[in-house]
Each structure stands twice: as structure tokens, then as C-alpha cells.
Amino acid sequence: MKKTFKLLLVLVLSLTLVFGLTAPIQAASDTAVSNVVNYSTDVIYQIVTDRFVDGNTSNNPTGDLYDPTHTSLKKYFGGDWQGIINKINDGYLTGMGVTAIWISQPVENIYAVLPDSTFGGSTSYHGYWARDFKKTNPYFGSFTDFQNLINTAHAHNIKVIIDFAPNHTSPASETDPTYAENGRLYDNGTLLGGYTNDTNGYFHHYGGTDFSSYEDGIYRNLFDLADLNQQNSTIDSYLKSAIKVWLDMGIDGIRLDAVKHMPFGWQKNFMDSILSYRPVFTFGEWFLGTNEVDANNTYFANESGMSLLDFRFSQKVRQVFRDNTDTMYGLDSMIQSTASDYNFINDMVTFIDNHDMDRFYNGGSTRPVEQALAFTLTSRGVPAIYYGTEQYMTGNGDPYNRAMMTSFNTSTTAYNVIKKLAPLRKSNPAIAYGTTQQRWINNDVYIYERKFGNNVALVAINRNLSTSYNITGLYTALPAGTYTDVLGGLLNGNSISVASNGSVTPFTLGAGEVAVWQYVSSSSSPLIGHIGPTMTKAGQTITIDGRGFGTTTGQVLFGSTAGTIVSWNDTEVKVKVPSVTPGKYNVSLKTSSGTTSNTYNNINILTGNQVCVRFVVNNASTVYGENVYLTGNVAELGNWNTSKAIGPMFNQVVYQYPTWYYDVSVPAGTTIQFKFIKKNGNTITWEGGSNHTYAVPSSGTGTVIVNWQQ
């Protein structure tokens, strides 16, 4: 999320740009890489497009937007899609083992320059100040350039993820329509509206958030950004059609910006529209601070149909390896607690720094960077490497953490740590899909094991740069034998010997040492490692990845009901979801010989296509500790199960107490029944009277307002 700045008088540049402005009329890239819903075997490289490589100087901005010296850190620097193409073609990214790139939001941004006393003006170089979601940012390139990027990446087996920010447009002022571009939104060149005099209700107008509550952060502006009203049917339709422009280009994934600041119900229905159109891996940004655990964050990850950036992982890794404010016990506790809290832990996107954080490296020894990378690349989840981390770039805070790429040196230790460990995610399923078990620990040493069937990886890290430790009493699932360090001694690792009982011959783990030992075995029994998408509907196809499925078609069971097999091989099965009662299902696989796999839990089968409806109830007075929830006769409303009711509902911003409201994803074109309840701990108070009924629209959005029934 790009932080923005004080409302000040701005200089608006009038630019006539004739390239990259028309939405493409072409099919998605036919060279698309396989399985865009499973990233457990991938390594993502995050690129701030403007700050990577200037591959085409002819599309650079002019005037106050641009700084060719790369010193005014809030100006455009000239990086573009051609620059990324160049670094794919010259082997820098593929040589590092990168199999996916996450690039800045590619859409057209504002052309205004916001004044700033320190840096002499802020621009939209970061891509987060959209003006038209259906056009390209011409300073990154045209649609032809974007298609070339997709095709080049796919030809090198690299997936392409775009940033997408449907929360807002650009900085705006309620009272000054001349401020910047005043949040104006365009539909492929046609003005829809601006923030001032917003008679169509395209934006929220409740002031800026103070971050005091989840509700406040959703319906008020984030900083001074014009906050889109996704409950407006025009905006809902616009955003759904806009993302299809980029899906049609052949993108493989989406990173959704600021998901904490948009209604959960709208985002769930937005995900349904994406997964129904072209299923791609999607992960959201929900920022969590150091040691922060948020039940809303966990619920979102488990129920929204998308994954999240794993800030709990990132913040703890930074504490342990960068800041020395926690120990390896804290690291292990984070691994265990997140595995328990998140239903789809292997889909959580892990990282050690990004464009909204201080860079990980802050001078001194580079070994903490290398250790943190090694830990991230051998842990559960989908590792994302921020551009320049492999070159030990520094910089605290925005914009210092977004400087121009300093070097493309392929001989740095960090580059080679990534190069050696990234391929393990494809070659050893223990790294991609395995469970994590702590095997030996003290304040400085963490030895952990990843295991998937008979496949094993054992990782040892000593974060202390001056003290060695004697490792005794270590046991592992590695078979008997001698194992060499996968890193080849790059971080001073040595070989180990394992006895038939799993005991490891005592050894010394040197100061700052990291070693990785592994065993890879073929599987004779079926074991599911990943299923995606995790939110689906009857008739849609999901993909099951793992090992030991065999080459002869068997069965996939949703509970006890078999789906229709689309394709089947030893490591991947595609199956159509059967017509079952909507709800959560445990999925298992049975081979042709009758052997049943493990179960993969909590696959959410929806009632049907989704739309977002705002449910409002008046006169629902409560006592201290009591909150209002919504339940009803469809799975999306909990099927009358109070433990699955939707809420707690809101009552502060759009409507005020004793009126309560919530935006909910419900089945389109369906007449539903619902009621409101009050919860106070384990005490449930049902609304009186008959069930409310509502005919959900078949598209767009809806609102239903009722009175609490005594």
C-alpha cells in the first residue's frame, strides 16, 4: 500500500499520451505456464516496475514527473516492462531460480505531481494512484509491451502476478475539485466521476480513517486516497470487468492491495467472479504489526477465497534475524501457531521485506540476510523475494526502501543462496507441501524438519555470528546415511551422518552457519499436498497436487461424493466439483488400486454465483458485550448455525447504532431467508417473528433494510 501525503496545492501536468491507451482485443497468452492456482513450488520475485530497469527510454515521463538522476525518490525513474523482459532474457531472474514475478499495478495512473517539502513532489511511480483500470500506465509500456512481458515470462517458465488496488483511485479533496486529479475514475477513457460532487455515490465520503476499528478502516479513506464504494453497482461491475482485461492478457496471479480496507463480503464475491472466469492464485495485503495476531485477518485468510501475505511470518523473521528482539523459540512458536490458525498455510506468501517496510539489510554483516532467505526458502508457504534484497540494498521507510536497483551481480552470496534453494520447491515435495517439526532448539539455533511422505528436508540455522554450538541428541526422519549440505558450504554448512534409528552423529554448528540436508523418494501411496482453488462451486474444476496418485484414473471424493475426473497423473489430478450440498468439505483421493490418501480439509463449495448484498437492521438495541450477527438458510449465511453466523455487524460509519449493517456475499438470483441474532459470549438471543425473505439480484449489488423483530 502506498502511503500518501498532506493535502496541498498541486501542479497538474497536461499530458497527451498516445501510446498504450486502448484496451487490447486479443486472447490470453497461449504460452501460459501450468497450474496457476498452485504456487507452493514457486519462488516469487517482487519488482517495483519503475525502479528495476529502464528498458525503453522512449516511454519515460517528462517534466516534473521524471528524475533521470534517480535521486528524487518520489519521481519516476524510468523502469518499465521492457526492462523486466531484458532481465528475463539475460538470465538474471531464471539464474536465480525465480519462477514468478510480482509487478507493480500496471494500470493507468494520474499524471499530477503532488508537492512535498522534502522530495520536491510525489508521483504515481508506484502504480497505486489509478485513474483508469482498463488502460496501461504508459510509462511502463503499452498493451503490446505487456503482452510481450507475459509471453517472454511464460517462455521461460515464469508466472506473472500483477498488483491490483480496487480500494481507491488517487489522492483527493472533498472540498477542492482542483486537487491533483481529484480521484477521477475513467472507464477505458470515458470519465465516470470524481471525488467532489460525487452524485452517483462512486466513492465513500466519511472522512479519513483513524484506524480505530476494522469498520473505520473499511468505509473511511485510507490517508487522502479517494475510497471506492464497491457496494455501488457501477463500481462493482467496473472492477470486475477491469480485472478481466488483465486476465485476458494471460496473467497468472493477482496481489490485491489493502484487503483490510475493503468489505469482506464484496471481496469474497469479487474472488468468485475471478475464479469463475479464469482461476488464478490471488493473495491479499493485510498488514500486521510486530507480534500482532488479528482474528479478522485469520478469518479473511480462511474464508475469502484468497490467500494473504504472511505478515506474522515476516515480522517474526525480522525480529529474530534482523533486530535480535526475539529468539528461535519465538520463531518456532510462530511456525506452529500459524499452521494451526490458517487453513491453507502452504498458500500464505512469506517474505522478509517489501515496499512498505524497512529493507531487511541495514548494514554490517550480510549473514542475517542470507539466513533469513534460507529460512524463508525452506519454510512452508510461498516465498517472495523483494527486488534488490539479493544485492543487499538498504533503505528505511518509503521512499528510501524503493530506490533504483543498484546492481545485477550474480556472484553475491544472497543471490546464490536463492539460486541453490529455490529449485528444491519443485524437486522435493517436503519443501513445497511438508509439515514442519522442530528437532533441536536454543535461543540461537533452530533445527527443523520438513516432511511429506518419505521426502525429508532437515535445516539447521545458527543465528549467532560469534558462537558455535555442539549439536547432540538430534534425531531426524532422514534414512540412514551421510548427507551433504545442499548449499555446498555456501553458508559454512557441512555433512552429517544419520544412523538407522534416526540419530544424527554429534557435530558442531558453526557461528552463523546454515545447512540444508535432504532426501527425496518416490511415493507408492497417495498423498495430497495442495488443492486449489479452495473456494469453488459445483461444476468447476479444481486441481489436486501431490505424490503417488498413480497413472491410472481413480476417484476424488468430496466427503463421500465422487467428482468427475478431468485429468489424472501421478502428481496432479484435475476434477470437476460434484453437485453436493453447499458448505465446507474434506477432499480425499482414492487410487485405482483402492488406496485412499490423506484428507485436505475446508474446501468451500458455494451455493452458486455470488453477489454482494448489504444487510441492514434497524432498532437492534444491545447491552454491553452484546453484538448483532446475521444467519440464514444458505451456506453463505451459516445455514442457521449460530456458530457460523456473519458478523459482528457494524454500527458506526455508514449507519449508526442502533442500526447495524454488513456487506455479505450471497448466492445470486436466489430468494433467501434470514434473521438477526444477538451474541454475548455463549448467550444467543434470536430475533422474533417470521424469517425475513429477500430476492437476491442476479448481478450487481443489493441492499435489504429491515427492523429488528421483537
N, C-alpha and C positions, 0 to 999 in steps of 0.2 A: 504494500500500500504506500503510495507516495504521499508524504506529509506535505501540506501546503502552507500558505503564508498569509500575513496580515492583509486585510482589505485596504488597498492603497490605489491611488490613481495609476492607470496603466497606459502604456503605449501599445496601440493595436496596429499591427502591420497589415497593410492591404497587399495581399499576395495573389497573383493569378497563377495557378498551378495547373498545368495541362496534362500532367502525366500521372497515371495511377489512380484516376478518379472514378472510373466506371467499373461497377461490379462485373466480374467475369461471367461469360456464358460458356462454360466448359465443364467437363466431367472431372471428378476427383482423379488424382494421380493414379494411374494403373500400375504403378510400381510399388504400391503400399506394402510396408513391412507387415509381417504376420502378427496376429494376436495383439491388437491394440488395446485390449482390456486387461492384459496381464503385464505388469511392469516389475514383478518380483525378480526377474532375471536381468533387469536393465540397470544401467547407471546413467543418471540424468546430469547434464551439464547446463547450468543456468547462465544465460547470456543477457546482459543489458545491451540490447542491439546497438544503440548509439555509441557504446563505449568499448566495442570489441575491435572491429577492423573497418576502415573506410575503403571499401572495395570499388566504389564508383563515385568519384569526386563530382560528377556532373549533377548528382541529385542532392548535393549538400545545400543547406539553407543559406540565406544571405542576410546581411544586415545584422541587427542586434540579436537575432536568434542563434548566431553561429560564432564559435571561437575556434579558429584553426590552430591556436597555440595550445589548446587543451588545458588552460589554466583557470578559466571562469567556469567553475564546476556545475553551474546550473544552466549553461548554454548547451546547444547541440555541438557535438564533436565530429559528426560525420559518419559514424558507424552505420552499416546497412546490411541488407540480406546478401548482397554480393560479397561482402567481406566474410560473412559466415561460410558462404559457398567456397570461397578461396581456402579457408582453413579446414574444410572437409576434404577438398581435393588435394591439398598438400600433405594430408596425413596427420595433421596435428591432433585432431579430435579422435580419429579412428585409432591412431597410435597410442593414445591414452586409454583406450578401451571404452570410450563413450559410445553408448547405443541409443541415446535420446538427447535432444536439445530442447530446452525450455527458453523461449524467446520473449522479448517484450511484447506487450499488446500491439498487434500490427495495424490497428485501425487508425483512420484519420484523426489527428489531434488538433487542438486550437493552434492558431498562428500568433497569438498575442504573447507579449513579454510582460511578465509581472515584475515590478520593481522590487529590489531587495538591497538593503543598505550595504550588506557585506559582499555580495557577489555580483551586484550590478544588473540583476534581472534574472527571473526564473522562467524557464521554458518547459515545454512538454516533451523534452528529450526522453523521459522515462516511459512515455506512452500511456499514462494514466488519466490524461485530460481529454477524453474523447469528444469529438463533435459529430462524427458520422461513423457508426459501427459497420457500415456496409462499403466503406472505401478504405484504401490503404493509406498509411502515413507516407506521403511522397518522399520524405527524407530517408525512409527505409527502402523504398522501391515501389514499383508498380505491381499490379497483379501478375504480370508476366514474370517479374523478378521473384515474386513469392512462389509462383509455381515452379520456377527453376530451383528455388531452395528446396521445396518439397521433393522434387524429382532427384536432385543431387543427393539429398539426405537418404532417401529411400534406396537409391542405387548403392549406397554404402552401408545399408542395413542400420540406418539411424532413424529413429522416430522423431516427429516434430510436435512439440507441445506449444500452444500459444497461451499467453496470459490473456485474460478476458475480464473486464471490470464492469459488470452490469449494475453496480451500486450507484454510479454517479456519472456525470459528464465532466464539467470543469469548474474552476473557481468562479463564484458568482456573488452578487449582492442583491438582496431583496429590494433595496431602495434605489440602486443606481444601475439602470439598464446599460450604461456605457462601460461598466466594469468588465475588463477583458472581453470575452465573447459572451459573458453573462450566462454561461451554462447552456447555450443554444444547442439543440439536437437536430440533426439532419437525417433524412431517410434517403440515402443514395442521391444526395444533392438537394433534396427538397426540404425546406425548413419545416420542422414540426412545431417547435416553440422554444421559448427561452424561459429563464427563471423568473424574471419580472413580468407582471401581468399574465401570469400562467392561468388563463381562464379555463383551460382544458384539464387542469389538475395532473399534469405530467410529472410534477415534482412535489416533494414534501416541503411544507412551509412551517415548520415548527421550531426553527432556530437551530443552533449548533448543539451537538451532544456534549454533555459534561461527563460521559462515560459512567454515570452513577448507577445505571441498571442496564440489563440486556435490552429491555424495551426502548430506553432512551437512545441507545446506540443504533437501533434499527430505524426509527422513524424521524430522527433529527439528523441534520447534516454532519458529516464527518469532516471536521475542520471547516473550511469555507467551500467545500465541494457541493455543487447542486445535486441534491439527493433524489434519484429517480423513484417515482411511485410505481413500483411493479404491479400493484393492485389495479392500476389503470389499464383497461383492456387494450388500448392503443400501445402503451409501453410494453405490456406483456407480449403482444403479438409482434411488435417490432424487435424485441430482444431475441425471441425465438426464431424469427426469420433471419436476423443478423448472424446468429451463430451458425446457421445452416450455410451461409455464404462461405464460411471458413471450413466447415465440414466438407462441403463440396469440393474445396480445393485439395482435400486429402490429408488434413491434419490428423494426427494420431492421438492427441490428448489435449486437455484443457486444464489450466490452472485458474480457478475462479478467485478473484481478488475480494477481500473484505467480506467473507461469508458471514462473519459475526454481525455484520451491519445490514443484513437484508433478512426479510421474513423467512423463517424456516419453511413454511408451507409453500411459498412461491418457489423457493429453490428446489424443493422436492418435485414440484410439478415441472419445473424447468429441466431438471435431470431426466424426468420421464420422457419429455419431448426429445431430448438428445438421444437417450438410449433407444427410443422407438425409431429414430431417424437413422442414426449411424453410431452404434455403441463405441465410445472411446473412453479411455481411462481419464477420470476427472478428479482433481483434488483441490480443496479449498484452502484459503488462508484464514485461520482463526488464531490470532496472536495470543500467546500466553506468556506471562512474565516468569521470572525465576521462581521455581517451586510452586507455581500456580497450577492447581487442578480444578477444573470447572465442569460441573455436571452437565451444563448446557453444551459444552464442547464435546463431551463424550457421547451424549445423546445424538448430536448432529452427525458425528462420525459413524454412528451405528445405524441411523435411521434415514439419512438424507438421500442415499443412493450414490454419494460421492465419498471419497476419502479426504484426508486432511494432511497438511504439513504438520509434522510431528514436533511441535514446539516443546513438549515435555522432554523429548529425547534431546533436542538441540540445546535447551537451556542447561540440562544436567551435564551434557558433554562439555559445555563451555565452563561450567563450574569446576569440573574435575580436572580437565586437561589444560585449560587456559588460565583460569583465575585462582585455582587451588583453594576454593571455598567449600569444597566437599571432597569426600573420599570415594574410593572404589566401592564401599558399602552403599553409598548413595546411588552410584551408577547401577549396581546390581538391583537395588530396590526399584529404581525407575524401570528397568527392563522387566521385572516381574509384575509391577503394578500396571504398566501399560498393556502388557499381554493379557492381564485379567480384565481391564476396563474396555479395551477396544475389541469389538467382534472380529474385525478384519485387520489384524495387526500387520500382516505382510503387505498390505496396501498403503500403510502410513508412509509418508515421504519424509525421510530422515535427512538431516543437514547439520552443518556446524556453523555456517554463517550464510547471510543472504543480503539483499539490497536494502533491508530495513534494520539491519543490525550492524554493530561494530564488526569490522573484519576480524576473523579469528586470530590472525597473526598480528602481534603488537610489538615486535622487535625481540631481540635476544635469540636464544636457541630456536631453531626451526623444528626441533624434535616434537614438541607438543602438537604442532600442526600435523605432522606425519603420523603420530599416534592416534589423534582424533580421526584422521582419514581412515586409517587402518581399522579402527573400531567401527566406524560407520559402514565401511565397505564389507565387513564380515558380520554385521548385525542384521536382525530382521528388518523388514521394510524395504523401501525403495530409496537408495541413496541419491542425493542431489548435491553436486559439487558447484559452488559459486565460482564464476569465471575469475581467474587470477589467483585463486587460493593455491593452486599448484605452482604459482610463481611467487608466493609469499607476499602478495600485495597487502598493504596496510591501509588503515583509514577508519577513524572512529566517527560514526554518525553520518547522516545524509547531509551533504553530498560527497563527503570525503571517502565513503565506502563504495563509491561508484566512479572512480577515476578511470581514465583510458587504460586499456590493457597495456601492461608495461613490457611484456616480453612473451615470446613463444619458445622458450628454452625447453627442449625435450630431455635435458640431462639433469634437471632438478630432482632431488630425492622424492619430493612430493609427487611430481609427475609420474615417476617410476613406481611409487607405491600404488598409485591408481592403476597404472598400466599392468602391474602384476596381479592385483587383487580383483579388478573389475571382471575379468573373464571367468572367475570362479562362480559368479552368479549364474552363469549358463552351464558350466561344466560340472558343478557339484550342487545337487538339489538341497543339500543340507544348508547351504548358504542362502538359497532363494526361499526355501519353504520350511526349514527346520525349526524345531523348538530350541530354546536356549536354557542351558543349565550351568550354574556356577560350579566350578570344580576346585578352585583354590582362591583364597582372597585374603588380603590385609588392606591397610589404608592405601597402599601404593600399588599393589599387584592385583590384577584381575585376570584369572584364567577361566575361560568359559568355553562351553562346548555347544556346537550346533549339530543337530542330529535329525535326519529324515530317513526312516527305514534303516538300512545298513550304511548309509552315507554319513560321514562324520567330518567335522572340522573342529580342531582344537586351537584356540587362540590365547596367547599369553602376552600381557602388557605390563610393563613396569614403568609407571609414570615418573618415578624418582630418577632424576638425571645424575645423581651422585652416589646412590646407594644400590648395591647388588643384594639379591635375596637368594637364599638356598631353598629350593623347592623340594620338599619331601612330602610323602603321603598323598601324592597326586594320583588319581585314578581317571580313566578315560574309557570311552566305548570304542576307541581305535583298536583294531585287531593287533595281535602280537606282531612285533616287527620294529624296524628302525625307520624313522620319518625325518626327512629333510625339510627345512624351512621353505615354504612356498615363496617367500620374499627373497630367497637366495642370500640371506645375510644382509640385505639392504638396510635393515634396522637392527643389525648385530645379532640376529637370531641364529641358533644352532640346531643340530639334530637332537632327537630324543629317541629313547628305546622303550618299548612297551612290552610287558610280559603277558603271558596267556590269561592271567587273571585281571588284566586291565591296569595294573600298577605301572607307573612310569618311574624309571630309574632316576633317583635324585639328581638334580642338576642345578646349576647357578643361572638365575635370570639376571643378566647384567643391568647396570644402570641405564635407564632409558630404552631398554631392549623391547622389541616386539617380534614375535614369531608366530607363524601360522603353519599348522600341520594338518594334513587331510587324508581321507580315504574315500574313494569313490567306487561304488559297486553297482552292478546291475540288480534290478529288483524282480523277484519272481512273484511277489504278492502285490496287489494293487494298493496304492497309497495316494490319496488326493492331497495336493499341495495348495491349489488355488482354484477358485471359481469366480468367474466374472461375466457379466455384471452381477452384483449382489442384490440388486433391485430389478425385478423383471415382471413379465406378465405371461399369461397362457398364450402359447403360440410363438413366443420369442425364443431366439437361440441363445444359449449361454455356453461358455467354454470352460471345460474342466482340464486342468493341468496337473501332472504328477508323474508317477512312475509305475511300471508293472501292470499296465492295463491289458497288455497282450495285443495281438494284431487281428484277432477275430472279434467281431462285434458282440458285446454283451448287453447289459442293461444299466440304465441310470434311474435311480429311484428317488422320487420326491416324497419323503415319508415312505409309503408303501405303493405309490403310483408310479409307473414307469413312463418316462418321456420317450419321444421319438428320436432315434439316433440319426444325426445328420452326417457325421463322420467319426471314425474311430481309428486311433493308432496307439502305440504303446505308451506315449507320453501326453497325448491330447485327445479329448473327446468333445465333440460339439453335439448338443442335444436340444430339442425343442421342449419348452416347458409344457407339461400336460395341463388339461383343464381340471384344476383342483380347487377346493375352497380357498379363497384368498387368505393369506397370512404368512407366517414365518415357517420355513421348512428346513429340516435336516436332510441333506442330499448325500447319497452314497452310490457307489458303483459296484456292479457285480460282473465279474469276468465271464467269458463263455464257458469256463470250466466250473463256474459256480462259487468262486471265491469272492467274498464281499470286502470292500475297502473300509477304511475309517469313514466317519460321517463329517461333513462340512456343514456347519450349523448357521442358522439365521438367514437363509436366503429368503428375501422378502418378495412374495408374489402378490402383486397389486390386483385390485378388483378389475381395473381396466385403465384406459387413458385417463390422465389426471388434469384437473384444472384447479386453480386456487380460488377459494371462497373465503370471504371474511364473515365470521360468525360473531354476532353482537348480541349481548343480553343486557337489558336494562333492569334497574332496580334489584340488583343482586347484592343485597347488603350482607356484610360478613362481620364476624367478631375477630379479635386479634388472633393471628395464627391460621386463619381460615383463608383459602383461596378457591377460585372457581375454575372448574375444568369442564371439558366437553367430551361426551361419548355418544355413540350411535350404533346403527345396525350394520355398518360396513367395517371391514378390517382397518381401513384408514382412520376410523374413529374408535377403534378398540373393540368392536363387536360387543358393546355393553359391559365389557370388562373394566371395572373401575381402575384396576392397576395399570391399564393401558390407555386410560383417558388422556386427552390432549390438554396440555397446559403445564403450569398455571397460566391462565389468561392474563392479559394486560389491562391496565385501567388508569393510565397516567397521561398519555400523549395524544393519540388520535381521539380517544374518548376518555372521560374521567369517571372515577368511582362515584356512584355505584354501578356505572355501566362498564362492562368488561368486553374485550374483543380479542380475536386471534385469527390470523390468516392460516388456513388449513388446506392441504392438498387432498382432494376428494375425487371419486370417480365421475368422469364427465357424463352428461346425458342420463343421469340416474336420479330417481326420486329416493331420497334418503330420509330416515327417521333419526332424530337426535334429541338429547336432553342435556341439561347442565347439572353439574353436581358441585357440592362444596366439600373440600377436604380439609381436615385439621388433624394432622398426624394420621392415625388409623381410623379416625371417625369420618364417615361418609354421610352427607345429607343430600338426598335426591330432591330435585325439583318436583313439584306436584303436577297434577293434571295429566293430559294425554301427551303422547310423543309429538314433538314438533315434526313437521314434514317440510321438505324443500326439494324442488326440482332443480338439480344442478345443471347449469348450462353446458352445452356440448363443446363449447370453446370459449376463449376469452377468460374473464374472471367474473365473480359474482359476490353479492353481499346479501346476507339474511339477518334481519334485526327482529328480535322477539323480546317479550317481557318475561322475567322470572315468574314462574307459576308457583303460587303458594300451595 
